[in-house]
Amino acid sequence: MHAYLCFLTCDHVIVLKILTLYYLLQVILLMATALNIQISKPASENVVDMFSTDLRLRQQSIAEITEMIHVASLLHDDVLDDADTRRGIGSLNFVMGNKLAVLAGDFLLSRACITLASLKNTEVVSLIATAVEHLVTGETMQMSTSAEQRSSMDYYLQKTYYKTASLISNSCKSIALLTGQTAEVSMLAYEYGKNLGLAFQLIDDVLDFTGTSSSLGKGALSDIRHGIVTAPILYAMEEFPELRSVVDQGLDDPANVDLALEYLGKSHGIQRTRELAAKHASLASAAIDSLPENDDEDVQRSRRALVELTHRVINRTK
């Protein structure tokens, strides 16, 4: 599964693996089992075994593709953000330079494309290609916001969907399509991934203010120091409209950052962001509960694990 990591030197294979979003791989593989369909046994049970093995391998390919795209996006993001660390370890661009980091990301994307093409499923190719497009769109939205857009919760959530939730939601839907599920079930898989992804990012936004740089994938207060306005600040602006003028003046000024943090501390911004994350986590859990009944023990166990993940996402501290 990690053969593509050979592109990098051995010393940085570990770093790249650490970059991978733990929850992302769990979700894709658990969803594959949670959506398993009952296969009626033909004359030869070997046919069933071959079908099940082939299906599982194709589903695992989706997990590999998703992982490669995600890691590539992190490598590129670190270059764009001029990040020095990733999960407390020197980022690839910091250790080996921007050129190699960009090339490593490009290499992973190319390997993902090759694996995706091998699935020979046009619907799945379209979904994953859309997710990659959304990654670029989300980054562009973040880099080119107007003052009005920067203060809009709707704009923030749309950007967050593109940057974080689209990949996991479309990957979950791809798993459902490969399994031969109905449009309704495929949409439930999509809704689970979408809402889990949004919940994850909302908690990330909270942790940027409450966590420490050693426990996060970026330095604490990284977003606001880069002029990025996230949900906690947006909620604080609702309580203290005067904060908007501070944001509009620019957060590249340390004095404005300190003032914004002061307003945030007096507001319910952190609490309301956690509540919004919990709402999306609840929607994700409801999507799993709405899946068609299936008495298979492995299916039930996987569905319980997917629900448990929604709780872990909103209660995590790093």
C-alpha atoms as one frame of an Amber mdcrd trajectory, in Angstrom:
protein
   0.000   0.000   0.000   2.837   2.375   0.711   5.065   1.371  -2.212   4.698
   4.844  -3.692   6.541   6.291  -0.697   9.777   4.983  -2.184   9.872   8.218
  -4.169  11.222   9.824  -1.008  14.356   8.998   0.939  13.998   6.484   3.742
  14.397   9.184   6.389  11.261  10.913   5.147   9.013   7.894   4.616   8.106
   8.090   8.300   7.359  11.791   8.010   5.058  11.237   5.046   3.170   8.455
   6.786   2.614  10.703   9.781   1.082  13.260   7.441  -1.728  10.875   6.586
  -5.059  11.632   8.232  -5.688   8.665  10.530  -9.454   9.082  10.485  -9.580
   9.194   6.689  -8.227   5.682   6.150 -10.340   4.290   8.959 -13.492   5.714
   7.438 -12.892   4.390   3.929 -12.053   0.849   5.021 -14.844   0.696   7.598
 -17.344   2.021   5.052 -16.316  -0.765   2.678 -17.339  -3.396   5.239 -20.367
  -1.443   6.470 -21.845  -1.493   2.945 -21.107  -5.121   2.151 -24.005  -6.707
   0.296 -25.361 -10.204   0.681 -24.172 -12.318  -2.253 -26.406 -15.215  -3.200
 -24.352 -18.375  -3.601 -24.231 -19.820  -7.120 -23.408 -23.405  -7.940 -19.750
 -22.813  -7.169 -18.845 -21.034  -3.945 -15.467 -20.265  -5.490 -17.217 -17.681
  -7.667 -18.484 -15.937  -4.531 -15.012 -15.987  -2.998 -13.460 -14.551  -6.157
 -16.121 -11.826  -6.360 -15.685 -10.890  -2.687 -11.893 -10.785  -2.971 -11.962
  -8.672  -6.127 -14.485  -6.252  -4.590 -12.401  -5.863  -1.437  -9.257  -5.183
  -3.462 -11.065  -2.513  -5.483 -12.367  -0.917  -2.289  -8.869  -0.936  -0.818
  -7.693   0.821  -3.966 -10.120   3.659  -3.172  -8.532   3.950   0.278  -5.052
   4.056  -1.287  -6.129   6.648  -3.861  -7.719   8.803  -1.163  -4.614   8.557
   0.997  -2.314   9.557  -1.841  -4.466  12.545  -2.814  -4.732  13.647   0.794
  -0.993  13.424   1.452  -0.272  15.245  -1.819  -2.606  18.052  -0.745  -0.810
  18.332   2.601   2.578  18.534   0.900   1.334  21.263  -1.415  -0.437  23.096
   1.431   2.760  23.174   3.476   4.560  24.804   0.562   1.779  27.371   0.069
   1.648  28.098   3.808   5.444  28.106   4.157   4.966  25.649   7.053   7.974
  24.519   9.059   6.383  21.539  10.805   3.744  18.877  10.309   2.492  17.055
  13.421   5.481  18.312  15.352   7.993  17.042  12.761   9.864  19.130  10.228
   7.725  19.413   7.097   9.115  18.019   3.865   9.434  21.465   2.291  11.324
  22.725   5.341  13.695  19.745   5.437  14.243  19.149   1.727  13.007  22.305
   0.006   9.897  23.447  -1.835  10.838  21.909  -5.186  11.094  18.354  -3.887
   7.943  18.789  -1.782   5.950  19.928  -4.818   7.373  17.113  -6.948   6.539
  14.574  -4.229   2.952  15.818  -4.167   2.759  15.682  -7.965   4.165  12.159
  -7.954   1.523  10.973  -5.479  -1.231  12.549  -7.565   0.068  10.774 -10.680
   0.140   7.436  -8.874  -3.398   8.067  -7.635  -4.526   8.729 -11.212  -2.967
   5.497 -12.454  -4.633   3.462  -9.701  -7.941   5.244 -10.277  -7.844   4.482
 -14.001  -7.227   0.790 -13.277 -10.643   0.568 -11.571 -12.315   1.169 -14.964
 -15.364   2.789 -13.361 -16.290   6.123 -14.930 -18.591   7.179 -12.062 -15.856
   6.642  -9.492 -13.278   8.412 -11.679 -15.651  11.376 -11.975 -16.245  11.535
  -8.213 -12.562  11.428  -7.267 -11.643  13.888 -10.028 -14.315  16.241  -8.656
 -12.799  15.928  -5.176  -9.362  16.904  -6.538 -10.925  19.870  -8.323 -12.578
  20.883  -5.061  -9.229  20.816  -3.253  -7.904  23.381  -5.718 -11.107  25.428
  -5.624 -11.073  25.521  -1.826  -7.465  26.658  -1.716  -8.219  29.343  -4.304
 -11.217  30.523  -2.281  -9.011  30.807   0.794  -6.351  32.802  -1.046  -8.655
  35.241  -2.821 -11.445  36.147  -0.404 -13.040  39.573  -0.407 -13.830  41.354
   2.869 -17.468  40.315   2.535 -16.635  36.682   1.860 -14.137  36.579   4.726
 -16.968  37.468   7.122 -19.495  34.972   5.723 -20.182  31.705   7.531 -21.747
  30.258   4.362 -18.601  31.054   2.386 -16.442  29.550   5.132 -18.463  26.314
   5.212 -18.400  26.015   1.416 -14.633  26.490   1.415 -14.298  23.955   4.239
 -16.344  21.417   2.292 -14.083  21.848  -0.730 -10.820  21.708   1.231 -11.662
  18.972   3.726 -15.003  17.213   3.336 -15.290  16.675  -0.425 -12.509  14.102
  -0.625 -13.850  11.927   2.173 -17.504  12.255   1.097 -16.816  11.387  -2.534
 -14.541   8.533  -1.484 -17.296   7.088   0.696 -19.756   7.397  -2.185 -17.227
   5.699  -4.471 -17.075   2.769  -2.059 -20.863   2.483  -2.253 -20.860   2.574
  -6.056 -18.233  -0.152  -6.270 -20.384  -2.276  -3.988 -23.359  -1.878  -6.299
 -25.486   0.012  -3.782 -28.569   2.049  -4.666 -28.471   5.808  -5.222 -30.097
   6.277  -1.808 -27.455   4.252   0.024 -24.675   5.906  -1.960 -26.002   9.298
  -0.870 -26.071   8.180   2.786 -22.409   7.185   2.469 -21.710  10.594   0.919
 -23.569  12.412   3.718 -21.613  10.517   6.346 -18.286  11.531   4.823 -19.371
  15.114   4.234 -20.580  15.719   7.780 -17.687  13.863   9.399 -15.250  15.945
   7.339 -16.934  19.205   8.330 -16.963  18.174  12.003 -13.280  17.282  11.812
 -12.313  20.653  10.347 -14.458  22.608  12.800 -12.670  20.922  15.695  -9.374
  21.632  13.931 -10.355  25.303  13.901 -11.032  25.150  17.639  -7.736  23.407
  18.325  -5.870  26.096  16.408  -6.842  28.399  19.263  -6.808  25.961  22.175
  -4.159  23.384  21.219  -0.394  23.511  21.159   1.865  23.535  18.130   3.453
  20.238  19.175   0.126  18.405  19.038  -1.209  19.907  15.814  -0.321  19.619
  12.149   0.563  23.310  12.208   1.574  25.875  14.779  -1.082  27.050  17.214
  -2.815  30.238  15.972  -1.523  29.401  12.498  -4.753  30.288  10.686  -5.357
  33.689  12.191  -1.698  34.660  11.867  -2.030  33.847   8.155  -5.121  36.044
   7.946  -7.510  33.087   7.690 -10.826  33.666   9.454 -12.432  30.468  10.773
 -15.646  29.586  12.596 -14.646  30.696  16.132 -13.794  34.206  14.900 -16.900
  34.328  12.701 -19.094  33.531  15.696 -17.228  36.090  17.783 -17.952  38.669
  15.078 -21.667  37.966  15.436 -21.462  38.839  19.140 -19.069  41.748  18.681
 -19.711  43.437  15.299 -16.804  45.813  15.962 -14.486  42.819  15.501 -15.255
  42.893  11.791 -13.437  46.209  11.361 -10.400  44.655  13.046 -10.501  41.731
  10.615 -11.014  44.063   7.652  -7.940  46.062   8.659  -5.862  42.911   8.190
  -4.594  40.195  10.499  -1.046  40.542   9.258  -0.741  43.172  11.994   0.118
  41.413  15.303  -1.827  44.088  17.190  -4.983  43.191  15.267  -4.408  39.500
  15.947  -4.152  40.205  19.670  -7.308  42.288  19.553  -9.176  39.574  17.654
  -8.088  37.017  20.240  -9.287  39.313  22.998 -12.741  39.494  21.434 -12.742
  35.733  20.891 -11.972  35.191  24.568 -15.000  37.268  25.567 -17.305  35.514
  23.094 -18.907  32.096  22.793 -17.067  31.488  19.531 -15.219  28.362  20.681
 -18.318  26.863  22.289 -20.553  27.559  19.285 -17.995  26.044  16.924 -17.910
  22.891  19.038 -21.708  22.813  18.953 -21.716  23.119  15.158 -19.161  20.297
  14.938 -21.370  18.162  17.187 -24.342  18.874  14.922 -22.464  17.652  11.860
 -21.186  14.620  13.769 -24.776  13.803  14.698 -25.829  14.068  11.034 -23.011
  11.690  10.092 -24.143   9.208  12.735 -27.751   9.477  11.524 -26.637   8.596
   7.980 -25.151   5.312   9.245 -28.276   4.551  11.281 -30.356   5.048   8.112
 -28.520   2.375   6.118 -30.574  -0.719   5.212 -30.648  -3.390   7.891 -27.990
  -6.036   7.672 -27.545  -8.825  10.222 -23.973  -9.648   9.260 -21.768  -9.323
  12.348 -18.870  -7.672  10.506 -21.218  -5.147   8.913 -22.755  -4.290  12.279
 -19.341  -3.947  13.908 -18.117  -1.620  11.172 -21.230   0.537  11.395 -20.797
   0.875  15.157 -17.169   1.862  14.586 -18.209   4.538  12.066 -20.620   5.992
  14.619 -17.930   5.834  17.291 -15.621   7.784  15.004 -18.085  10.675  14.998
 -17.674  10.910  18.773 -13.903  10.624  18.625 -13.678  13.386  16.032 -15.467
  15.964  18.168 -13.715  14.945  21.389 -10.171  14.803  20.046  -7.426  17.035
  21.406  -4.977  16.822  18.501
